[in-house]
């Protein structure tokens, strides 16, 4: 029984950590896209 609980907790932790990496990557992509739009408009967004 405790082996199943440990496995479930381990899998849950793996999913949570992979989701954080995905969100972090998406945030960097959006930041990059925003900078590209700012550069194209001729305005410095910083």
Residue frames as qw, qx, qy, qz and C-alpha x, y, z in Angstrom:
[[0.000, 0.885, 0.465, 0.000, 0.00, 0.00, 0.00],
 [0.273, -0.836, 0.097, 0.466, 2.74, 2.47, 0.93],
 [0.467, -0.121, 0.591, 0.647, 4.59, 1.53, -2.25],
 [0.239, 0.636, 0.627, 0.381, 1.58, 2.63, -4.35],
 [0.151, -0.948, -0.223, 0.170, 1.30, 5.90, -2.41],
 [0.439, -0.589, 0.336, 0.590, 5.00, 6.60, -2.93],
 [0.412, 0.185, 0.659, 0.601, 4.70, 5.89, -6.63],
 [0.097, 0.825, 0.526, 0.184, 1.67, 8.18, -6.91],
 [0.271, -0.898, -0.021, 0.346, 3.48, 10.99, -5.08],
 [0.480, -0.338, 0.493, 0.642, 6.55, 10.56, -7.28],
 [0.327, 0.437, 0.659, 0.516, 4.51, 10.71, -10.48],
 [0.045, -0.925, -0.378, 0.013, 2.60, 13.75, -9.24],
 [0.373, -0.755, 0.176, 0.510, 5.85, 15.55, -8.43],
 [0.460, -0.041, 0.603, 0.650, 7.22, 14.72, -11.89],
 [0.206, 0.685, 0.602, 0.356, 4.12, 16.15, -13.58],
 [0.189, -0.941, -0.194, 0.204, 4.24, 19.32, -11.48],
 [0.436, -0.571, 0.346, 0.603, 7.93, 19.90, -12.25],
 [0.396, 0.197, 0.650, 0.618, 7.44, 19.34, -15.97],
 [0.080, 0.848, 0.503, 0.148, 4.52, 21.78, -15.97],
 [0.297, -0.851, 0.017, 0.432, 6.73, 24.45, -14.37],
 [0.427, -0.260, 0.532, 0.683, 9.29, 24.07, -17.15],
 [0.272, 0.524, 0.679, 0.436, 6.56, 24.36, -19.77],
 [0.081, -0.935, -0.339, 0.066, 5.14, 27.55, -18.24],
 [0.403, -0.684, 0.224, 0.565, 8.63, 29.01, -17.91],
 [0.411, 0.023, 0.631, 0.658, 9.34, 28.32, -21.57],
 [0.144, 0.732, 0.602, 0.285, 6.02, 29.83, -22.62],
 [0.232, -0.909, -0.153, 0.310, 6.79, 32.95, -20.57],
 [0.406, -0.453, 0.416, 0.677, 10.14, 33.36, -22.31],
 [0.323, 0.345, 0.694, 0.544, 8.47, 32.93, -25.71],
 [0.002, 0.878, 0.474, 0.067, 5.88, 35.60, -24.89],
 [0.331, -0.797, 0.076, 0.500, 8.56, 37.97, -23.64],
 [0.418, -0.162, 0.577, 0.683, 10.52, 37.44, -26.85],
 [0.211, 0.588, 0.667, 0.406, 7.43, 38.06, -28.96],
 [0.146, -0.925, -0.304, 0.176, 6.65, 41.24, -27.02],
 [0.381, -0.614, 0.286, 0.630, 10.17, 42.53, -27.55],
 [0.371, 0.150, 0.668, 0.628, 9.91, 41.80, -31.28],
 [0.076, 0.801, 0.559, 0.201, 6.66, 43.78, -31.49],
 [0.277, -0.881, -0.067, 0.377, 8.23, 46.67, -29.55],
 [0.426, -0.346, 0.473, 0.689, 11.24, 46.67, -31.87],
 [0.291, 0.413, 0.691, 0.517, 9.01, 46.62, -34.95],
 [0.035, -0.893, -0.446, -0.046, 6.97, 49.55, -33.66],
 [0.388, 0.604, -0.137, 0.683, 10.10, 51.61, -33.06],
 [0.455, -0.755, 0.138, -0.452, 9.42, 52.01, -29.34],
 [0.344, 0.312, -0.797, 0.386, 11.76, 50.82, -26.62],
 [0.697, -0.486, -0.391, -0.352, 9.71, 48.76, -24.18],
 [0.685, -0.141, -0.516, 0.494, 12.34, 48.78, -21.44]]
